Amino acid sequence: MSYSKTESLHFYAYLCRKIGSEEVVKARRLLYISKDIHKQKHYIVITSGSKGEGLDLKGSDIDIMIIDPLYVVYQSDNDIGQDWRIALVMDTEDTPPCFTQLQLNTNVNTLPISLKQQLQQHRGKHLLSSELYKSLALHKLQDMVPKFQINIHGPCISDINDTMDLAGCLKCDQWVSHAQSWISRPRLEWPSPELISKITLCGTLFVPIGNKGSLNENLQWRISFSVAEKVLIYSFSHTQLLCYALLKILLKEIVNEKEELKDLLCSYFLKTVMFWMSEENETSVWRPDNIIPCFMACLKRLIYCIEYSTLLHYFIPDNNLFYLRFNNKQKNTLINFLKQSHQKGIQIFSSSQTLHDYRRFQCETTRSMCEINLYKVIGSLTQYFYALCYKTNSSVLLYTLLSHCKSELSRCIFKHSLTSVYQQMPCTLLNVNNLNNKQQYKLYKHELSQLLVGVHSDAVSGWLILASFFYGHNNYLTSIDIINYTLSKWAAESSLWMITLKQKKTLKLMSLLPFPYVVFKNFRLNLFIPTELKPPHIFDTLISISSIPFAHFLRFLCCYHLHDFRTSRYCISKLSETVIEYSHSREQRAIAIIYNFLLLGIAFQMLGETELARTYFRIADSMICMV
């Protein structure tokens, strides 16, 4: 089946909309990089898996690797240097490729009991047991969060819904000799010598899982190249990344839907296929106008590997990932299905949840198409920084991000993050009672100056928080002026989308985009939130409310206190129209829709229309039960 360049370009544009454009992927990666480089107090966190790679596919969980600071791994006794950490030495004498045992090189009598419990004697050696290591980690985590249901899943500790995987791992600061051949083997263009050099400096990780079926499986650790794999995927062109995403969607949404095929393949196999294909082809092949042939070639290679039961590990080729992976029945069923998929071409995705509407896709980019992707990125950035600053020192976090701001995109995200944090900074200050007039005025000016910086985060949310601030100080007329200005910005700035897209400066103009939510931190203590919204109506410490409904509600409150009941009625009618419209929107968060109905209920209750108020409160209550 042949495909024209035009159809490939059309499909590429569609995938950029559904999976993410280059800029969206970069923004997602920066989000997780900023999390990784913000070192925790006692450990280093590495985000891996699809989300860490810049993909946000349906059903993708969050994979987090936590490097244990207590241990350090060496390849041999000769490599051991002076180190306060507990030294372990690799022992691969009785292990298959990609696996090792870890022998204790520290005096066992100096170890605390909790660490001795992870050791097991084998042939006169003290070995660190991967099974005991995971069990102890599971018990520790269960003690910390007793209500959180968790279990062991492979090398990870996962929640009961498999939405997050935590893997404790150990680190060797050197590139292990078992993968030495990867550095110098013949290849065309990818990866480049510079990239190889960068990867080898990252060292190697070890995760607590043994080779399934091995005699001493509980004592073995798998050699992990997660950091190297993440660096390699970051070097992919966008066409390569989209081909990788297509393989993942094919597996999760089509292959795994067949009961007889479920779990025969995993994402790691697809990643390995992509690495081999990238190494064996010229980089010029991976072009937008060639994306369909590229994907079909990757699928064909996967079929070939299954047919011959051979998929060599990318870094340690002695390890055949498909060795004894399938029985004959499974193998034949899987091959037949994938061959049929190959014959159908990209039409196979018509049965997928993510890409089912390809044939209805129009090449012309509309506001709504781009709006969804950018709002997701901006929203996740804002929510992430609010949530992280809620737990950590925001100045430390912003300094960490600024230290790594080398690109225009990262500087843009830094600016957005900084102004977003300034929106919430006044809420982090301790409330001081019994201030005299001079002190109150000084505090007022200080809070106002921070909120004025916060208005530059986007087109509306910062302004609405500022309007709420003036409302809290009974300055209703100023609050109304700001609300009216904000509503006019919402309408006017929305028209900038097409101009922005044509100029290709979308992320440069993030501050001009109308963010759809107003986010409040420390909700119960926040002095800028209208008192009408505080408990018992509100039940969270970090909440987002739809921007436009909140604007109409806040204007209603101002008019109500000014005894302008005619305008108050008008505000309620506008609020009602918006709430009904938003309740049918798929892009609105469920919790935001709940608050929209609460706003209506509160407004009608204040006007004495109790029956209408009860109706909207009941709607909100019923939705809360469903969330």
Secondary structure, DSSP 8 states (H G I E B T S, - for coil): ----HHHHHHHHHHHHHHT--HHHHHHHHHHHHHHHHS--SS-EEEEEHHHHHT---TT--EEEEEE-TTEEEESSGGG----SSEEEEEE-TTS-TTEEEEEE-S-GGGS-HHHHTTEEEETTEEEE-HHHHHHHHHHHHHHHSTTS-EEEETTEEEETTSSEEEEEEEEESS--GGGHHHHHS--SSSS-HHHHHHHHTT-EEEES---TT-TTGGGEEEEE-HHHHHHHHHTS-HHHHHHHHHHHHHIIIIITTSTTTTTSS-HHHHHHHHHHHHHHS-GGG--GGGHHHHHHHHHHHHHHHHHTT--B-SS-TTSBTTTT---HHHHHHHHHHHHHHHHHGGGGGGGSSSSTTGGG--SS--HHHHHHHHHHHHHHHHHHHHHHHHHS-HHHHHHHHHHT--SHHHHHHHHHHHHHHHHHHHHHS----S--HHHHHHHHHHHHHHHHHHGGGSSSHHHHHHHHHHHHTT-HHHHHHHHHHHHHHHHHHHTHHHHHHHHT-TGGGGGGS--SEEEEESTTT-TTS-GGGSTTS---SEEEEEHHHHHHHHHHHHHHHTT-HHHHHHHHHHHHHHHHHHHT-TTS-HHHHHHHHHHHHHHHHHTT-HHHHHHHHHHHHHHHHH-
